[in-house]
Amino acid sequence: MNTLQIILKEFKQHIRDWQTNGIMMLFPILLIAVLGAALSNAFSGNLDFSHVKILYTVSQSAASQPVAKAFEAFSRQVSRSGFPVEQAESVQDGISGVESGSYACYISISPDNIELYENKRYTVESGIVRLMLQAFALRFNATEAIAVRGGPIQSASQSGTMDASYVNSQSLSAKRSPGSMDYYAVTMLTLIIMYGALVGMGGMRMELTLKTSNRILCAPLHRWEFLAGKVLGSLLTIAVQMTIVIAFSHFLLGAYWGHDFGTIALVVLSESIMAVSIGVALAFLLPSGGAASAVLNAVIPLFVFFGGGYIPINTMGPAVQTISAFSPLKWVNQALFGVIYDGDYSAVGTAVFATCSLAALFIGLAALRSRKEIA
């Protein structure tokens, strides 16, 4: 009952602070909207290859061969994929076009050989063309080998279509991947939860500054009940704020949150406990609220950066990816994205364990330090 009263007192105290509540809710919503709109192209997955031109020539000796007809069908498919394909007048024209940078690749077709010339300015694009050409060569060779046995396969090979009914192509639907709005809905949520440490720190510093903690403990109240009430009251406040942020991002900004809200809530709750515990501990460990705020405002952006809050971790270098393993937000974000988009729960246990372990560490430090601060 004593703990419940402390929780309610803490919750009412924080909820009445409309300015802080407004910032805690509006700040992530604005970041989600701005970053999601500004970086939408970076997450769209649509690549434009219209500037990557390809030249080819077919030698006179190969013009009447099945490979020429098959390559014509292949070139039409490549063109539909977004790569403009043109026929050069001669081999020298094709090589010159690549050397000048006007074309990314030049393909020379002869009866017994296919040669590819690449311009290194188009490393990624020419690599894609190379893979497609290798796939074409392998499929054509396989078709020709089967055609030696005769039958309908032979006519398909000779026509150049290589589309005989003996081949069954199946594609699996790709898993849903986060767009920019989806990505920043998750990362900005976990960012603002970390700033919940300021909520826990502020509530405890006020008690210490006004000496109300001593008055409270004059009542028949254990020290652990007081600390538990302060932490849980701050958690309840953050829970209300984050529920509003998630609802707003989902219904008004269209962010996707998956279907397993229970696991999402568990991960978010564990991070919230960690954040509040850090704030409460720093309120005891540092001499003033200003010093504690300065430390939090310096450390939290680093946690967020190395946790992939601003830029996806997989786009960073190996050094940053190694350091990111020490950021609790890396595990929290990984767990949330895994549950929401892949149904993968392998990172949930790690995230909950890491955040709760840090929470236990800081609460222990706060309990030890409170013996000296609260006489």
N, C-alpha and C positions, 0 to 999 in steps of 0.2 A: 504494500500500500504506500509506503514511504517513497519507494522508487517511482511509482505511478504518479504521485503528486509532483515529484521533481520533473518527470517527463512532461507533464501537462504544463507546468510552470515554464519550462524551457521552450516548449512549442509555442505557447501563447506569446512569449517574449519575442521570439524570432518572427512569428507571423505578423505581429504588429509593426514590424520594421518594413514598411511598404517600399521604401527606396532600395534596400538591399534585395528584397524579394524580386522587385522589378528587374534589377540588373541581372540577377541569377537566372531569370527566365528569358528576358528579352535578348541578352547578349548571345547565348547559343543559337536562338532562333534566327537572329540577324546574320550570324556567321554561317549558319546552314544555308540560308537563302542566298547570301552574297557569294560565298565560295562555290556553292552548288551551281549557281547560274554562270559564274565567271569561268569555271573550270569544266564545264559540261563537255567540251570537245575532247578534253584529255581523257575522259572516261567513256566516250562514246564507242570506241573500238572500230570506228569507220575510217579506213585509210584511203587516201586519194592517190592513185598511181597514174593519173592522166598525163602527168608531166614526164613519165618514164616511157620513152619510145624504144621500140625494138625493130631492128632491121634483119632481113633474112634474104638469102639467095638459094635457089635450087639449081644445081648444075644441069647442063643439057643431058648428060648421061643418066641423071636421076629423075628427069622430068616425067618419063613414062613408067617409072617404077612405083610400086605400092607405097613406098615411103613418102613420095611427093604428095600423093593423095591424102595419106594419113596426116602429114604435117599441115596440109591446108585445113583439114578439120580441126587439128590442134590449135592452129593460129587463130581460127575463128573463136574457139573457146577462150583463148587467152585474151583476145580483144574484148569479149563479153565480161571478162574478169576485171577490166579496167586498164589493161596495158595496151596502148596503141601499137599495132604491128603493121609494118610497111615492108614492101619488097624493094630491095636495092637493085640498081642496074647491073652492078658487077661486084665481085669480091672486094676489089680495091675500094669501091665506094662504101661498102659496108664497114670495112676496117677504118677508113678515114672518118666515117660518121661517129664511130665509137671513140677514136683518138681525140677528136675535136670536142667531145662532150655533148654533142647534139643528140646522141642516142646512148642509152644505157647498155645495150647489148646488141651483138650481131651474131646471127646463127647461119652457118654455112651447111647446106644439105648436099651430100653426095651419096652415091649408091651404097657405099660401105662405111660411111663415116658421118658423124654430126659434130661440128666444131662450134664452140661458143666463145666469143670474145666479149670481155666485160670491161666497163669503165669503172675504176675504183672509187670514183666520186659517188657512185650509186651502189654502195656495198650491200645495204639491206635489200634494195629492190632487185639488184642483179642476182643476189643469193636466192630470192624467191623464184626468179625466172629459171635459175639453174636447177632448183629442185623440181619445178614443173617439167623442165626438159628431160631430166633424168627419169621422172615418172613416165613421160611419153615414150622414151626409148625402151624402158623396161617393159612397158605394156605392149609396144609394137613388136619387140623381139619375142615376147611370150606368145602373141597372137600368130606371128609368123611360124614359130615352132609348132604350134598346134595345127596351123593350116597345112603343114606338110602332110598330115594324115588325110587331108581332103575333107569333103562334106561342106556343110553350110559355113563353117568357120573360114574356109578358104575364100569364098566369095566375099565375106565380110571384110577380110584383110585386104583383098584386092581393091575393094571399093573405097578403102581409106576411112571408113566410118568407125571401125573397131568397136561396134556397138552390138555385137551379136548377143543373142538371148542367153548364152551360156554364162554370162556375167551378171550377177545380182549385186547391186550396190545398195547398201543400207547406211543410213546416217543416224546417229543418236542425237537426240535433242540436248543441246548444251544446257548446263546448269545455269540458273539465273546468276548474273554477275552484277555487283553494285554499280549504279551510275554515280555521278558526282553528288547529287542530292542525297542518295542513299549512303554514300561513303561518309560524307560530312555530318549526316544526321547521327551516325554512330560515334564518330571521333569527337565531334563537338559536345556530345552528351558526356562522354567520358572525361573530356577536358573540364567542363564546368563542374562535374562532380568533384574533381580534384580541388577546385576552389572552394568546395564545401569545407575544406580544412580551415578556412577563414571563419566559417560559421562556428565550428567547434572551438577554435582559438578565441574568438571574440566573446563567446558566452562565458568561457572560463576566466578570461582576463578581467571581465567586468566583475565577477564574483571576488577575485583576488584584490582588485583595485578598491572596490567599495567595502571590502572586508565582510561581505555578507556570507561568505563561506563559513567563517567562524560562527556566525549567529545560527546558520542552518545546522551546523554540527553540534550546537549546544542542545538541540532536540535529540530525542532517542533515535538517532540515525547513524548507521554505520558509514564509514568512509567509502566503502565499495558501492553502497547504495547511492551515495551522492554522485560518484563518478559515472556509474551506470546510468543514472537518470539524466545527467548532462549529455552523455553520448547518445542515448536513445532519443532524447528530445530533439537534438540536432539532426539525427537521422530521420525522424518523422518529418521535420521541416524540409529536408532535402528530398525526401520521397514525394512530397506534394509538388515541389518545384519540378522535379524530373518527370513526373507523370504528365504535367501540363506541357512540358517541352516535347515529350514523345508524342502526345496526342496532337499537338499543333503541327509537328513535322510530318506526321502521318496523314492527317485529314486535310491540311491546307497546303502543304508543300509536296505531298505525294511520296514521301520517303517510305521505303519498304522495310518492315520490321519482322517479317516472317510470321510463324504461327505458334511457336513455342514460347509464349510470353512468360511462362513459369521459370524456365531456365534463364531467359534474359533478365528477369527480375532478380534471380539469385546472383548472377554475375554483377549486376549493377549494385545490388545491396552489399556485396562483399567489398566492392571498390569504395562505396560510401562509408562503410565502417572503417576502412583503412584511412580514408581522407580525414574523417572526423577525429579519429584516434591520433593521427599526426598533429592536427591542430591543437587538441587538448594537451598533448605532451609538450609541444613547443610553448604553450602558455605557461607551463611550469618551468621549463628548461631555460628559457630566455628571460632577460630582465624586464622587458616591456612588450606591450602589444605592437609597438612600431617595429621593434627588432624582429618579432615573430612574423609580422606581415612581410617585412623585407625578405626574410629567408624564404618564405613560401612563394612570394612573387618571383624570386630568382630561380627556385628549384622546379616549380611546377611546369614552366615552359620547356625546361630540359626534358622532364619526364614525358611531356606531350610530344615533343619533337622526336625523341628516340622511340616513342611508342607508335609512331606513324600517324600522329594526329594531324599534321599539316601536309605531309607528303607520304604516300605509301612506302613502306620500308623496302619492298622489293625493287624500287627504283633507285635506291641509294647504293653506295659502295659497300664492299665487304667489311670495311672497318666499322661503319655506322651500323651495319646489320649485326655485327658481333656485340657492339656496345648496347644495342637495343635489347638484348637478352636480360639486361639488368634493370630495365624499365618495367615496372609493374603494369603500366598502361599497354605495353606491347602484348602481354598475355591477355589482358582484358579485351582489347580490341580484336585480337586473334580469336578468342573464344566467341565473342559476339558475332563476328563475320562467319565463323564456322557454323554456328547454330542457325543463323538466319538464312544463309545462302547454300550451304552444303549439307545441312543436317549432320554436321560433324561435331561430336561432343568431346573429342579427344583433348582439346585445350581447356575445357571448362574446369576440370579438376585442378590443373596447374594454376589457372587464374585465381580460383577461389582459395587454394592453398597459399599462394604467394601473397595475396592481399590480406588474408586473415592472419597469416604469420606476421606480417609487418604490423597489422593492427594490434596483435597481442604484444609485440615487442614495445610499441609506443605506449600502449595502455599500462604495461608493466613499469615503464620509465615514469609515466605520470603518477602512478600509485606510489612509487618510491619517493619521488620528489615532493608529492603532496604532503608527506609527513613533516617536511621542513617548512613548507609554505603555509600550510593550514595548521596552526598551533591549537 
